[in-house]
Amino acid sequence: MAVEPRRYDAATRRLLVFGPLLAALLLETIIFEVVGRYQGKPSFFSLDNAILILNQSSVHGVVAVGMTFVILTGGIDLSVGSMLAFAGVICALVTQWGGDPVALWIGGGWIAALALGATAGALVGLLVTRFAIPPFIATLALMSSLRGLGNLITDGKPVSPLPELYAQVGRYQLFGHVPVSVLFFIAALVCGATLLNMTRFGRYVRAIGGNEESARLSGVNVARVKLLVYAFCGGLTALAGLILSSRLGAGSPKVGVGDELAVIAAVVVGGTSLSGGRGSVGGTFVGLLVVSVLNSGLSWTGVETFGQQVTLGLVILAAVLLDKLKGDV
């Protein structure tokens, strides 16, 4: 006699997803607070430090919203680190070429970079759907191409100097405390959550990840939805690249190396299944906080970068194992 898979109501599913994440976040904070105090450092658990962590994670957070949609469809995007750099390079070059009025050319640079990001994402979507190229290969090729093109057009050097106004988005703090980049991050979260939970498009994204063939037989235009998902991720990644470039005050082709790992880690730790169909933008946000607090706390207590990389790898492995154990939650 076949055993029916266990089913949970919505509240129980949320508890099973968010409970361990929030517990891990609390445990991390307590551990780093205690260790920091033992080392004679100021409090880790403070408002200023919380804002600092949010600001540091805002770039990865914007990308992670787009990556959530990609992974929900059962795909992956390895090109986001290169796109971060390329978007900043394009905006910086347009700003340099334009001259006065500065604000107009900075705006033109933003439009050009966002358009290129969305177009590159759409190209990946086309390769995946029209030519049946696996997302891993398609985005790996784009990752290498964008990184090489960025270095080629800049001769491997940062694009600078740039007008002082260029750095305002990345460095300006509203009311003297809240970085504008954090507001961009919050806006991306709200937009992503609304799109995923309150629109037909979001339902299609989940349906494709759950069972692509069933979604197709139900009348979902799978190719179009996937193309839009990759374009959405590309556009958000370009936005994050613009924020980072503004923060640095230059367009550098060297930034973003390995950032795809941190972004995927946040999404997976946040409960989005690598097989697709299950996950949420809210979970990605909490997962990002878990990863960001972990990295920040390890730096705070004096753990070197190599140790942080080992710890992050173990966290990703634990998240994937937990996802497998949860099964049909």
C-alpha positions in Angstrom: 0.0 0.0 0.0 1.5 3.3 -1.1 2.2 5.9 1.6 0.9 9.3 1.0 3.5 12.1 1.3 3.1 14.2 4.4 1.3 17.5 3.7 1.7 20.7 5.7 -0.5 23.8 5.9 1.0 27.2 4.9 1.8 28.2 8.5 3.7 25.0 9.2 5.6 25.3 6.0 6.7 28.8 6.9 7.7 27.7 10.3 9.8 24.8 9.0 11.5 27.2 6.5 12.0 30.3 8.5 12.3 28.8 12.0 15.8 27.2 11.5 17.0 30.3 9.7 15.9 32.8 12.4 17.4 30.5 15.0 20.7 30.3 13.2 20.7 34.1 12.8 20.1 34.6 16.5 22.7 32.0 17.5 25.3 33.7 15.2 24.6 37.1 16.7 24.9 35.7 20.3 28.2 33.9 19.6 29.8 36.8 17.9 28.6 39.2 20.7 30.1 36.9 23.4 33.4 36.3 21.5 33.8 40.0 20.6 33.2 41.1 24.2 35.7 38.4 25.4 38.3 40.0 22.9 37.5 43.4 24.3 35.7 44.6 21.2 32.5 46.9 21.2 29.1 45.3 20.9 28.4 43.3 17.8 24.7 43.6 18.3 24.2 47.3 17.7 22.1 49.4 15.3 25.1 50.9 13.6 26.5 47.5 12.9 23.2 46.2 11.7 23.0 49.1 9.2 26.6 48.4 8.2 25.8 44.7 7.5 22.8 45.6 5.5 24.8 48.1 3.4 27.6 45.6 2.8 25.1 43.0 1.7 22.9 45.3 -0.4 24.7 44.6 -3.6 24.5 40.8 -3.3 21.0 41.2 -2.0 19.7 42.9 -5.2 21.3 40.2 -7.3 19.9 37.5 -5.0 16.4 38.6 -5.7 16.9 37.9 -9.4 18.8 34.7 -8.7 15.8 33.4 -6.7 13.6 33.5 -9.7 16.2 31.8 -11.9 16.7 28.9 -9.4 13.0 28.6 -8.8 12.7 27.7 -12.5 15.4 25.0 -12.0 18.1 27.1 -13.6 21.3 28.8 -12.5 23.2 32.0 -13.4 26.9 31.9 -13.1 27.4 35.2 -14.9 26.3 37.6 -12.2 29.8 38.4 -10.9 31.0 39.4 -14.4 27.8 41.3 -15.1 28.3 43.3 -11.9 31.7 44.5 -13.2 30.6 45.0 -16.8 27.6 47.2 -15.8 29.8 49.5 -13.7 32.4 49.7 -16.6 29.7 50.7 -19.1 28.2 53.4 -16.9 31.6 54.8 -16.1 32.6 54.9 -19.7 29.4 56.7 -20.8 29.9 59.2 -18.0 33.5 59.9 -19.0 32.6 60.2 -22.7 29.7 62.5 -22.1 31.1 65.3 -20.0 28.6 68.0 -19.2 25.8 68.0 -18.1 27.1 65.4 -15.7 23.8 64.3 -14.3 22.4 63.7 -17.8 25.3 61.5 -18.8 25.3 59.5 -15.5 21.6 58.9 -16.1 22.4 57.8 -19.7 25.1 55.4 -18.3 22.6 53.9 -15.9 20.0 53.3 -18.7 22.7 51.8 -21.0 24.0 49.4 -18.3 20.5 48.3 -17.2 19.5 47.7 -20.8 22.6 45.7 -21.5 22.1 43.7 -18.3 18.5 42.8 -19.3 19.5 42.1 -22.9 22.4 39.7 -21.8 19.9 37.9 -19.5 17.4 37.6 -22.3 20.2 36.2 -24.5 20.8 33.5 -21.9 17.1 32.8 -21.7 17.1 32.4 -25.5 20.0 30.0 -25.5 18.4 27.9 -22.7 14.9 27.7 -24.3 15.5 27.9 -28.1 18.7 26.0 -28.4 18.3 23.7 -25.3 21.7 24.7 -23.9 22.0 23.9 -20.2 21.8 27.1 -18.0 25.2 26.1 -16.4 26.9 26.2 -19.8 25.1 29.2 -21.2 25.8 31.4 -18.1 29.4 30.1 -17.8 30.1 31.2 -21.4 28.5 34.6 -20.6 30.5 34.9 -17.4 33.8 34.5 -19.3 32.8 36.7 -22.2 31.6 39.6 -20.1 34.7 39.5 -17.9 37.0 39.4 -20.9 35.1 42.2 -22.7 35.2 44.4 -19.7 39.0 44.0 -19.4 39.4 44.4 -23.1 37.6 47.8 -23.4 39.3 49.2 -20.3 42.8 47.6 -20.8 42.2 45.9 -17.5 42.2 49.2 -15.6 39.5 50.9 -13.5 37.6 53.7 -15.4 38.4 56.8 -13.4 38.4 59.6 -12.4 34.7 60.3 -12.4 32.6 63.3 -11.3 31.8 63.5 -7.6 28.1 63.2 -8.4 28.8 59.7 -9.7 29.5 58.3 -6.2 26.3 59.8 -4.6 24.1 56.7 -5.0 26.6 54.4 -3.5 27.7 56.6 -0.7 24.9 59.0 0.2 23.1 58.3 3.5 19.5 59.4 4.0 19.0 61.3 7.2 22.7 60.8 7.9 22.2 57.1 8.8 20.4 55.0 6.1 22.5 54.3 3.0 20.7 54.8 -0.3 22.0 51.4 -1.4 19.9 49.8 1.4 16.8 51.5 0.0 17.5 50.1 -3.4 17.8 46.6 -1.8 14.5 47.0 0.0 12.8 48.1 -3.2 14.2 45.1 -5.0 12.9 42.8 -2.2 9.4 44.3 -2.3 9.3 44.2 -6.1 10.5 40.6 -6.2 8.1 39.4 -3.5 5.2 41.1 -5.1 6.0 39.7 -8.5 6.5 36.2 -7.2 3.5 36.0 -4.8 0.8 38.3 -6.3 1.1 37.9 -10.1 0.4 35.2 -12.7 4.0 35.4 -13.7 5.1 34.4 -10.3 2.8 31.4 -10.3 4.2 30.4 -13.7 7.7 30.6 -12.4 6.9 28.2 -9.5 5.0 25.9 -11.9 7.9 25.6 -14.3 10.3 24.7 -11.5 7.9 22.2 -10.0 7.2 20.4 -13.2 8.1 22.0 -16.5 6.2 19.5 -18.7 3.0 19.9 -16.6 3.3 23.6 -16.8 3.6 23.4 -20.6 0.6 21.1 -20.9 -1.3 23.6 -18.8 -0.8 26.3 -21.3 2.2 28.1 -19.8 4.5 29.6 -22.4 7.6 28.2 -20.7 10.1 29.7 -23.2 8.8 33.2 -22.7 8.7 32.9 -18.9 12.2 31.6 -18.7 13.5 34.4 -21.0 11.8 37.0 -18.8 13.3 35.4 -15.7 16.8 35.6 -17.0 16.3 39.1 -18.3 14.9 40.1 -14.9 18.0 38.6 -13.2 20.3 40.4 -15.6 18.6 43.7 -15.1 18.8 43.4 -11.3 22.5 42.3 -11.5 23.3 45.4 -13.6 21.5 47.6 -11.0 23.7 46.0 -8.3 26.8 46.6 -10.4 25.8 50.3 -10.7 25.4 50.6 -7.0 28.8 49.0 -6.4 30.5 51.2 -9.1 29.0 54.3 -7.5 30.2 53.2 -4.1 33.8 52.7 -5.5 33.7 55.9 -7.5 35.0 54.0 -10.5 34.0 51.3 -13.1 36.4 48.4 -12.4 36.5 45.2 -14.6 38.1 43.3 -11.6 35.2 43.4 -9.1 32.6 40.7 -8.6 35.0 37.8 -9.0 33.4 34.9 -7.1 30.3 36.9 -6.2 28.1 34.3 -7.9 29.0 31.9 -5.1 27.9 34.3 -2.3 24.6 35.1 -4.1 23.8 31.4 -4.8 24.7 30.6 -1.1 22.2 33.3 0.1 19.4 31.9 -2.1 20.0 28.3 -1.2 20.5 28.9 2.5 17.2 30.9 2.4 15.4 27.7 1.4 15.1 27.9 -2.4 15.5 24.4 -3.8 18.2 23.9 -6.4 15.8 21.5 -8.2 13.3 24.4 -8.6 9.7 25.0 -7.6 10.2 25.8 -3.9 11.5 29.0 -2.4 10.6 32.6 -1.6 12.1 36.1 -1.7 11.6 36.4 2.0 13.6 33.3 2.6 16.4 34.7 0.4 16.5 37.8 2.5 16.9 35.8 5.7 19.4 33.5 4.1 21.4 36.6 2.9 21.4 37.9 6.5 22.6 34.5 7.8 25.5 34.5 5.3 26.3 38.3 5.8 26.2 38.1 9.6 28.4 35.0 9.5 31.0 36.7 7.2 30.9 40.0 9.2 31.1 38.2 12.5 34.1 36.1 11.4 35.9 39.3 10.3 34.8 40.9 13.6 36.5 38.2 15.6 39.6 38.1 13.5 39.1 35.0 11.3 41.0 35.4 8.1 39.4 35.4 4.6 40.4 31.8 3.9 38.7 30.6 7.0 35.6 32.5 6.0 35.6 30.7 2.6 35.8 27.3 4.3 32.9 28.2 6.6 30.8 29.5 3.8 31.3 26.3 1.8 30.2 24.2 4.8 27.1 26.4 5.3 26.1 25.9 1.6 26.6 22.1 2.0 24.5 22.1 5.2 21.7 24.1 3.4 21.6 21.7 0.5 21.5 18.6 2.8 18.7 20.3 4.8 16.8 20.9 1.6 17.1 17.2 0.7 15.9 16.1 4.1 12.8 18.4 4.0 11.5 16.6 1.0 8.0 17.7 0.1 7.6 20.4 2.8 
